[in-house]
Amino acid sequence: MVLLWAKKTGSAQVEFKDIDMSGNVDVLDIANVASIAEVSSSRKLKFDLRLCNDYQGLRIVLQMITGAKSLKLCSWLALVFSLWQLTNLPSPSFSCKSLHLQLDFVKWHLPGILNLLTHCPCLENLIVKLTSYAESTFQNILSSMVDAPVQCLTHHLKTVEVTGLVMEKQVIQFLEYLLGHSMVLKKMKILGKKEIYGPNGPKYDMAHEYEERLMNAPKASASAELNPSDVFP
């Protein structure tokens, strides 16, 4: 089951929606869809292709929340968007200005993140929390996916915040991509885990190498701000 909850504008009311991604939907109707300000999702099980093969059913559910101002999506749902990207299945477009992703990161999240950026054309704020990280020996998956322009990167994305297990190879590659393509970016804030990347952490030297790499990365926005103090708070 995936848990979706929607918070309405001007109200503290929260509506809980349980959605079985194998095709069964409970309590699907959301009254006054236009009033939804924030939608969150949660699923703790590992991603399984057999449990997300109902493309039409899941797309119908997501279509109902396309007008939400803020989306908070779980790791599992981000992989669904990766699957759709890699199999050329159309994704719904969202009008949100804020996107918050909580990921148990693997490289296969990257197509899903790019898919979401493409289908959130008005996005201004991107927040990514990395709760775990699995290294891959395969080539950079971004290299074959960055040809098409992404509207939010060209016109709207102003702030990026990445926290958790951030100073890792494929995460750095993604941040370099954002720096190089976000034309109106004002600030990228990076908050790494001090116990891992700080002076007494096991990855301190590697983290400093990645910090320098980010500081020297080409930036599409002349006003983009990336402070070293943000990397090691």
N, C-alpha and C positions, 0 to 999 in steps of 0.2 A: 504494500500500500504506500502511496505517496500522500503526504498531508499538505494540503494547501490551505492557507488562511488569508482572508482579505480584510483590511481595515478601511472603513469608510471615511470619507472626508467629513470633518467637523464632528466626529463621534469617536468614542473609545470602544465602540462595539467591534467585536472580532467574530467573524463567522468561520467555522472550521469545516473544511471539505475533505473527506476521505475519498481518494481516487485510486482504484485498482488499475494499474497500467496494463494488465492483461486484457482489459476491455470492459470490465464492469465499473460503472460509475455510481456512487452513492451520493445523494444530496447535491446533484449537479446544478440545479437552478440557483443563481445568485441574483437576488432582487436588486434592481437599480444598479446595473453594472457600471453605468457612467459615474457613479459616486465613489467607486473604489479608488483609494489613494495609494494603497500599498498591498502587494501580494507576496507571500513567502511560501517556500516549499521545503519539505523535509523528507528524506528517505535514507535510512541507515544501511539497507542491504547493499551488497555488491552489485555492480552493473551486470545484467544478464540479458543478452539479446532476445532470449525466449520470452522475456517479460515485458518487452517494449515493441512487439511486432504489430500492434494495433495502431498504425500510423494515423488513420482517419480519426479514431476515437480520441487519441491524445491531442491531435491538432484541434479538434472541436473544443476540447476543454481549454487549451491555451488561447484559442480565439476569443473566448469569453473575457479574458483578462488583458487584452491587448491595450486597453485604455488606461491601465494603472500608471500612476506617476512614478512609482518605485517598485522594482522587482528584486526579490531576494531569492536566489535559486541555489539549490543544493548540488552537490557533486554529481549525483546520479542524473539529474535533469540536464546538466551541462553536457554529459556524455550522450544523452539522447540527441541534442543539437549537433554533436559531432557525428553521430551516425547519419543524421539527415544530410549533413554537409557532404560526407564522403560517399553517400549513395544517391546524391542529387535529388533529394526529396525537398520540396518547397517548405520553408518555415514561415510562420506568421510574423507579421511586422508589429512591433510594439512602439507605443508613443512615450515610453518612460524616459525621464531625465536622469534617473539614478538606477544603477545596476550593481547589485551586491552579490558576489559569488563566493561561496564557501566550498573549497575544493580539497579533496584528498588527491593531490596532483599526480597525474601521469601525463605523458606526452600526448595522449589521445584526447585530452581536454582542449588542446589548442585549436583544432578545427571547430569545436563547439563554441569556444570563446569568440573566434573570428566570425562565426555564423551569427552569434548574438549581436556582435558589434554591427554587422551588416544590416541586421533587421531591427536595430534600435537607432534609427537615423537622427533622432533628436537628443541622443544621450550626451549629458554634460558631466556626469560624475560616475567614475568606475571604481569600485572597491572590491578587492580580491583578498580573501583570507585563506592562506595555505596551511592546512592542518597536518598534512603529511606530504612526502615527496618520494617518488620512485624514479630513479635515474634510468635512462634508456641509452643503449649504445647505437641506436639507429641515427641516421642523418637528421638534420634539422627539418622537422615536418613543416615549418613555416615557409620554407623556400619555394614550395610549389603552390602556395595558397595566397600570395600577397599581390598578385597582378591587378586584380580589380580594385578600383577606388572604393573606400568605405566612407560614406557620407558623414557619419558622426565624427570621424577623425579629421575630415577636411574642414568641417564647419562648426562643430559644437563642443567636442570633448575638451573640458577645461581642467579637470582635476583627476588624478589617478592616485589611489592609495593601495599599497600592497603590504600585507603583514604576514608574519609567521615565518615559514621556511622559504625565504625569498632569495637568498644568495646561493642559488643553484643554477647549473648551466642552462637548462631549457627555460627556466623562468627569466634569466637574464636575457636570453635571446628574444623572448617575447617583449620584455621591457624595452630593449633596443628597437624592436619593431615599432612599438608605440611612440617612442621618442622621435623616430625617423619619419613617422607618418601623421602625427597629430599636429595639425597646422595652427591651432589656436590654443594649444596646451599652455596652462599657466603654472601648474605645480604638479610634480610627481613626488609623492611621499612614500618612503620605504622604511618599514619598521621591522627589522630582523630580530629573531629571538636572541637575546643577549647571552643566554647560557650556551648557545651553539656558535654564534658568530662574534661574540664579544672577546675581550683580551684573554680571558681564561677558557674560551670555548675551543672545541676540537677542530673547528673550521675557520678559525680566525684569519690565518694567512690567505686562504682561498677567498674568503669574504672581502678582504682588502683588495685583492686582485680584481674581483668583480666590481667592487666599488669604483676603482680607477677606470675600469672599462666603461662603466656607465657614465661617469663624469666626462669621458672623452668621446662618447658616442655622438654621431651626427644628430642634430635636432632640427625638426621641421619648423618649430616655433622659436623665434628669436627670444621670446619672453619666457620660455619654459624654465622653471626653477627646480633644481635638484640639489639639495644640500647634503653634504657628507654626514652632517649631524643627524639627519633623518635615518640614515642607514644603521647607525649605532647609537641609539638614544641613551 
